Amino acid sequence: MSGVIEGFLVLACVVVVGYVVGRAGVLGSSATEVLSRTAFFVASPALLFTTLAHADVTDVFSANLVVTAVTSTLACALYVPVGILRHRPPGETAIAAMGSGYVNAGNLGLPVAAYVFGDATVVAPVLLFQLAILTPVFTTVLDVVSARRDGSRPTLSRTITAPLRNPLAIASVSGLVVTATGVTLPEPVLAPVELLGALAVPAMLLAFGISLHGASRPGRDRESRLPLVAIVTVKTVVHPLMALGLGLVLGLEGVELLAVVVCAALPAAQNVFGYAVRFGHGVTLARDAVLVTTLLSLPVIFAAVALLL
């Protein structure tokens, strides 16, 4: 249990620093946008590349991957009818759908897995699926939606080639090519990329903390209250239950079953907020969803460990 608490405390400390920085105003009024854009265009692609380039492809082909792929996709899809029925903008709906199924597997999932299971590789299928599939898909959708919002109706060729202009998609494909071919990159080439990648998580956490200064309490806006409740319900309740059900169907038990449930119970990732800021869609909703799911995921994880371990 100490690992779960420690992981949450690390996140909280950096977010608090961001809040203090935002309150002091030392980085100016555009700090959130600058940090988010830095993470999106520079640090996150570097982190994606190095993570996937070092991945063990054998970790991908497992029952854990099946549970992750199916339940994460369903969790994201479950929000879409809410956005449509509430007549929410497409960009906001995409961000909210991402927040419903995209978990904080990196800076929270890794320490939780290391301390609870003694093996950080249990989150590898989650990381790889999110980095290689969910991230490129959602950011490409947001890129196309943003082009439409700006008044420039994207052509068919622009829509098809959108992933080729997406730095996260490019980084993901490049990293998978490296790990699949077994190429060993020279240290002078890899070292600066790793250094840039180390900036991704702190930049997103700081941007998130800065955005909390002067922000209203989550759900105060009546228009976004139901969408927020929908995201939180799917992320903290439905997603873990789907992982439990599918895990049982696939014959998982013991630690393996607990691993997929805990991974599904992780809160919405700060990446979701970073992408919301980058594309200018659903920023407040993304911030509130990350905050509330992070607070609620802790008791859900404790309950899963108590029941299944």
N, C-alpha and C positions, 0 to 999 in steps of 0.2 A: 504493500500500500504506500510505502514511503516514496516509491518511484512515481506513482501517479500524482501525489501531492507535490513532489519536487518539480515535475514537469509543468504543472499549473503555476507554481510559484515563479519559475523562470519566465514564463510568458507574462505573468502579471507584473513582474519587476520592470521589464523592458517597456511594457505598455504605460506603466506609471511614469517612467522617465519621459516617454513621449508626451504624456499629459502635462507634465511640469514644463517641458520645453515649449509646448503649445501655449500654456498659460503665461509663460515669460515672454513669448513672442520673439525669441532670439533668432528664429529661422525665417521670420517673415510670414505674411499671410498666405503665400503659395507653397508653404513647406509640404503640406500633405500631397499636393499634386506632383511636386518635384520628386519627392521620395518615392511615390508610387510609380511614376514614369521611369525613374532610375531602376527600380526593381523590375519593371516589366521589360524594358528594352535592353538592359545591361546585365543586372545581377541574376534574375530568374533564368534567362536562357543559359547563362554560364552554369548555374546550379543544376538545371535540367540535364545539360550535356554531361557534366561530370558524374552525376548520379546514375544516369542510364549507361554511360560508358563503362562504369565500374560494376554494373549489375551482373548477377549470375542468371543467365537466361533459363536455367533449370528451375529457378524459384518461381518463374512465371507460370509454368505448366503444372498447376496443382489444383486441388479442390478449393483451396483458399482463393485462387484467382477466379474460379467460377462463381463462388459466393460473392466476391467483391464486384465482379463485372455485372452480375445480374442484379444484385440489391442496390448498388450505387446507381445504375442506370434507371431502375424502377423508382428509386427515391427522387431522382431528378425529374423523372417524367410525371410523378404524382402531383407536382406543384403546377404543372402547365395548365390543367383545367381551371385551377383557381385564378391564375393570371388572366385567362381568356374570359371566364365568367365575370370577373371584376373589371374587365375592360382596361387592364393595366397595359402600359406601353411594352412593346416586344422586348426592348433592351432590359427593362426592369424584370420582366418575366424570365428572361434568360439568366440574369444574375440570381434571382430568387431560386430558380430551379437548380442552379449550380450549388447554392448554399444549402439546399435540401439533401444533397448526396455527396458533396465534395468534402472529405474529412481532413482534419489537421493531422495527417499521418507523418509529417516531417518533424517539425520541432516539438510536437507533443507526443505523437504516436511512437517515435523511436525510443525516447526515455521510458515511456510507459511499458513498452514491450520488453525493454532491457531489464527493468526492475520486476515486473510482474511475472514474466515468462523466462527471464534469464537468457533471452535470445531475441535480439533486435531484428533478425531477418524475418520474423513473422509478419512484419508490416511491408516487406518487400513487394508482394503482389499488389497491395493497395497503392503503394507509391508508384509502381511501374504502370498500373492501369490508369491512374489519375494523370501521371505525367505524359504518358504516351498516347492516351485516348481522350480523356475528358478535357484536359487543358487545351489541346489544339482544336478540338471540336467547338468548345464553348467560345474561345477567343476568336475563332473564325466567324462564328455566328454573330458575335458582338461587333466584329469588324464590318460585316455586311450590313447589319442593322444600323450602325453608326453612319455608314455611307448614305443610307436611305434617309436618315434623320437630317443629315446635312444638306439634303436637297439634290444630291447627285445620285440618281437611280443607277445602281451598279449593273453593268452589262453581264451577260451570261459568262463571258470569259473572265471578267473580274471576280465573279462569284466562285467560279471553278478554281481559279488560281489564287484565291485568298490565302490558303495555307502556305503558299510559297512566299508570301510577304509577311507571314506571321513569325516573329522571332522565336516564339515558344515552340511552334510546330517545327521550325527548321532545326532548333536545338534538339528536340526530341528525336527526330529522324536521324540526325547526325550521331547522337549518342547511341541509338539502337544499332546503327550500322557499325560503329566501332566495337560494341560488345559482341555483335553477331559474327564479325569477321576476325575477332581476336587480335586486332591491331593494338600494339602498345605505343602510345604516344610518348615522345621524349619529354623528360621532366621540365626542360625550359619552356616547352609549349603548354604543358598541362598546368604548371604552377600558377601563372597569372590568371588562367581561367578559373581555377579553384579559389584563388584569392577574391576574384570578382563574385563568384558564386556565394562565398561566405557573407556577402553583403545583403543577400536577398531577404532572408528572414528578419534580421534586425531592421532593415529599411521598412518592411511592411508593418512590423510591430510598432515602430516609432510613428509611422504615418497614421496607424490606427489610434494610437494614444493621443496624438495631436488632435485628431478629429473629434475626440471625446470632449475637449475643452469647449464649453459653451453649448454642448449638444443637449437636446431635450431628452427626458427619460424614454426608454424604448416603448413603442406602442402609443405614445401620446397623440400622434397624428392619427385621427380616426380612419383616414383613407388607407393607411398602411397597417392598421391594427390586425385585420383579418389575414392579410398576406404574411405578416410576421408570425402570427399564431400558427398558420399552416406550415411555414418553414420549420419552426421550432418543434412542432408536433411530429412532422415527418422525420426530422433529423435525430431527435432524442428518444422517440418512442417507436415509430414505425420502422425505421431503418434497422435498429438492433433486432427487433422482433422478426423482420424478414430474414436477417442473417441467421438468427437462431433456427427458424423454420427450415430454411434451405439447407443449413448445415446438418440438421437432423435427417433430412431427406437423403442427403449425400453420404450419410453414415458417419459423420464426424462425431467425436465424443471427447470428453475430458478436456485436456489443454487445447487441442486443436479446435474444438467447438467454442471454447471460451475465447480463443484468439480472434476468430472471425466476428464474434459478438462485440468484443471490446473495440475492435477496429471500426465496426459500424457505429458504435456509440460515441466515438470521438466527435468533438464539436466541429462546426463549419470552420474551414481554414481561413486564415487571414488573407490568403491569395484571393479569395472571393471579393473581399473589400478592396484589395489592390486593383483588381480588374474592373471593379465598379468605378473607381476613381479614374482609372486610365481611360475608359470608354465613356464616362459620364452618364452611366445608367444605374439607377437604384442605389445610390451611394448611402443614403440614410438607412434604407432597408437592410443593406448588406452589413453596415456597421452594427445595427441593432441585433441582427441575426447572429453574427459572430459573438457578440457580447453575451447574449442570453443563452445560446447553446453551450458556450464555454462554461457558464455558471451551472447549468443544469446537467451537463454531461458527467460531472464528477460523481454525484450520487447514483447515476445510472450505471457507471462503470463499477462502483463499489457494490451495487446490488448484483451485477452480473458475476463478479468474482465470488461473492458470498454464495450465490445459488449454484454456480457451475463448477467451482474449483473443489 
